Amino acid sequence: MKLDDTTITGLAHTPSPDEPGARLATHVSRLDLTNFRSYPALRLDVGPQPVLLTGINGVGKTNLLEALSFLAPGRGLRRAALPDIARLHDGTAAASWAVAARIDGRDGSVSLGTGMEANPNGGPARRAVRIDGEPARGQATFAERVSMIWLTPDMDRLFMEGGSARRRFLDRMVYGFDPEHARRIAVYEQAMRGRQKLLRDGSGDGAWLASEEETMATNGIAIAAARREVVLRLDTAIAAEDGLADRPFPRAALALEGEVEDWLAEGPALEAEDRLRDVLAAARSRDADAGRALRGPHRSDLAVHHRDKDMAAALCSTGEQKALLIAIILAHARLLGLARGAAPILLLDEVAAHLDQERRAALAERILSLGAQAWLTGTDRRLFEAFGENAQSFDVSAGAVSPATGDSP
């Protein structure tokens, strides 16, 4: 999906509830779990408003967000192995698990389902993907129906650690604008693994190696181009926001760093494909010794700065880093809402726990102005008081979820 200047300049616009489409946000209306983590079985019906999940630590709040995250391409917000997700009973893991959800939006309803099932050919269990009850060609198809992005406590060190987590974070944002991005990544990574196996085995099959490198080149440049487009548009949109010093969340400056992205800045995509293909062919011996491909878009990185302080995010305080992440997610959600007509579903795990009252109020205001269905977890319902009557609250206990009543846990 190509983003235009109207989308960018509209980023700071807060839609009125009376505007066409303002209440047509894509949202989960029903969630069903079977043998998923702490839930033997669960059915949860919700409306389009933000969903507030409160309960003591360890009762399964994050498990609900993880279940939803499996309705996006990838391995979920914990990146867990499929067997590790199955519910344990008396020390024995269930043979399968399932997540299903009904997604409602302006184009109607669709049922998405996924889970672990036995492999009919033997061997390890496999991931099943279904849309409206029919087998689908892979998880990438989910991105065509719904967009999700999440923030978890594990991401608090996103700017301090290696680039792989930042690439995944960026790719989740790209999925919303370009659903084919997920499929290209899967094809690229499969070709990269196939090439490495050939190099490791020393088969010397030049034609087969060239075929894998061709696949990596064509998909790799498309991946880099989609990432570059979204980063550029998002950075431009954030820069267009006002620069008040007392704004609740800081403005982030975003850039994509990598040689493939540099090639795209210098010339056409077809020329970049040729360069990547040639680089891969020339690097076969070195990649064989290293045990991995040392060049390509899988080595690129998302660079983030605190725009108002002109400081790298990695050098900012822990609180500032969290605020920068929240700011990026909110800006992405608004930009996607304008481009696609529906904000993404936001999964925010313990996001309010380390925010002061002003930022909690600002977060609630921004989520409500987006018209997004956000799922937020916390141990104290008072953390969400800024939502007032504009959200739906649930108490979470071991293996159960119920409408909130009485005082906060």
Secondary structure as GFF3:
##gff-version 3
##sequence-region A 1 409
A	DSSP	alpha_helix	5	9	.	.	.	ID=ss1
A	DSSP	beta_strand	27	36	.	.	.	ID=ss2
A	DSSP	beta_strand	39	45	.	.	.	ID=ss3
A	DSSP	beta_strand	51	54	.	.	.	ID=ss4
A	DSSP	alpha_helix	61	69	.	.	.	ID=ss5
A	DSSP	alpha_helix	82	85	.	.	.	ID=ss6
A	DSSP	beta_strand	88	89	.	.	.	ID=ss7
A	DSSP	beta_strand	92	93	.	.	.	ID=ss8
A	DSSP	beta_strand	97	105	.	.	.	ID=ss9
A	DSSP	beta_strand	108	117	.	.	.	ID=ss10
A	DSSP	beta_strand	126	131	.	.	.	ID=ss11
A	DSSP	beta_strand	134	135	.	.	.	ID=ss12
A	DSSP	three_ten_helix	139	144	.	.	.	ID=ss13
A	DSSP	beta_strand	148	151	.	.	.	ID=ss14
A	DSSP	three_ten_helix	153	157	.	.	.	ID=ss15
A	DSSP	alpha_helix	163	177	.	.	.	ID=ss16
A	DSSP	alpha_helix	180	201	.	.	.	ID=ss17
A	DSSP	alpha_helix	206	239	.	.	.	ID=ss18
A	DSSP	beta_strand	252	257	.	.	.	ID=ss19
A	DSSP	alpha_helix	259	266	.	.	.	ID=ss20
A	DSSP	alpha_helix	269	282	.	.	.	ID=ss21
A	DSSP	alpha_helix	284	290	.	.	.	ID=ss22
A	DSSP	three_ten_helix	297	299	.	.	.	ID=ss23
A	DSSP	beta_strand	301	306	.	.	.	ID=ss24
A	DSSP	beta_strand	311	312	.	.	.	ID=ss25
A	DSSP	three_ten_helix	313	315	.	.	.	ID=ss26
A	DSSP	alpha_helix	318	340	.	.	.	ID=ss27
A	DSSP	beta_strand	345	348	.	.	.	ID=ss28
A	DSSP	alpha_helix	357	370	.	.	.	ID=ss29
A	DSSP	beta_strand	374	378	.	.	.	ID=ss30
A	DSSP	three_ten_helix	381	387	.	.	.	ID=ss31
A	DSSP	beta_strand	392	397	.	.	.	ID=ss32
A	DSSP	beta_strand	400	403	.	.	.	ID=ss33
###
